[in-house]
Amino acid sequence: MAVPSPRNIPPAVRQLAAEIAEAQPMRRGSVSERMVKCSKPGCPCADDPKARHGPYFSFTQAVGGKTRSRFLTVEQAAVVQQQIEAGRKFRGRVDALWEACEEWADRQLETDAASAAEARKGGSPPVSKRKSLGKSRSS
């Protein structure tokens, strides 16, 4: 089977591939915001949830089968959240490209099947089976 030339690539596939090719910072994981109680005696955070310390932001992701977390500043949390969203969008575009390529592949199979059916319609007459030259046994 021949490799498709650029002019044979369906427009939807070409568009999705172009979107994916636009590199940008992205990552997997999640950002969480926490308000925490300290352990200082007499601190109001122990009794009043509104007096808790924070907010503290952390970025969590799986690396090599282990969970890794790190604290972020407010500014870093905003940037990391944008990177996570970019990663989700990228995965969505990859899935859409995969589906578009599968549809393209299905159309190619349908075209190949139609060509094969046309090839079978014409052609040489069927070859008859050779009959035995020997005499049949009868009792």
CORCORSUL-V765072 format. One record per residue. PHI is phi in degrees with one decimal (* if undefined). Layout:
PHI ; PHI
This chain:
* ; -79.9 ; -75.0 ; -66.0 ; -81.1 ; -56.4 ; -77.4 ; -92.0 ; -75.8 ; -58.6 ; -56.2 ; -64.0 ; -66.4 ; -61.6 ; -64.2 ; -63.8 ; -63.5 ; -66.3 ; -64.0 ; -68.2 ; -70.6 ; -77.8 ; -70.7 ; -157.8 ; -64.7 ; -151.8 ; -157.5 ; -101.2 ; 132.1 ; -147.9 ; -112.6 ; -126.7 ; -118.0 ; -131.8 ; -114.4 ; -122.7 ; -94.3 ; -96.1 ; -107.7 ; -72.1 ; -65.4 ; 85.1 ; -73.0 ; -64.4 ; -64.2 ; -67.9 ; -106.8 ; -115.5 ; -58.7 ; -74.4 ; -96.4 ; -65.5 ; -84.6 ; 132.7 ; -79.7 ; -113.7 ; -107.6 ; -136.1 ; -108.8 ; -124.5 ; -152.8 ; -89.9 ; -131.8 ; 60.3 ; 81.7 ; -120.8 ; -85.5 ; -123.3 ; -127.2 ; -150.0 ; -77.5 ; -129.3 ; -78.2 ; -58.7 ; -65.1 ; -63.1 ; -60.7 ; -64.7 ; -66.1 ; -63.0 ; -63.7 ; -64.3 ; -65.0 ; -65.0 ; -62.4 ; -62.2 ; -65.4 ; -64.9 ; -63.3 ; -59.6 ; -61.0 ; -63.4 ; -68.2 ; -62.7 ; -62.2 ; -64.4 ; -63.4 ; -58.9 ; -63.6 ; -63.6 ; -68.2 ; -65.9 ; -62.7 ; -60.5 ; -63.9 ; -62.8 ; -61.8 ; -65.2 ; -64.4 ; -62.9 ; -65.2 ; -64.7 ; -66.9 ; -65.3 ; -65.6 ; -66.7 ; -65.0 ; -63.8 ; -66.3 ; -74.8 ; -65.3 ; -95.9 ; 109.1 ; -74.5 ; -68.0 ; -62.8 ; -87.0 ; -78.4 ; -75.6 ; -75.3 ; -89.4 ; -65.4 ; -87.1 ; -76.9 ; -79.9 ; -78.1 ; -87.4 ; -129.7 ; -99.9
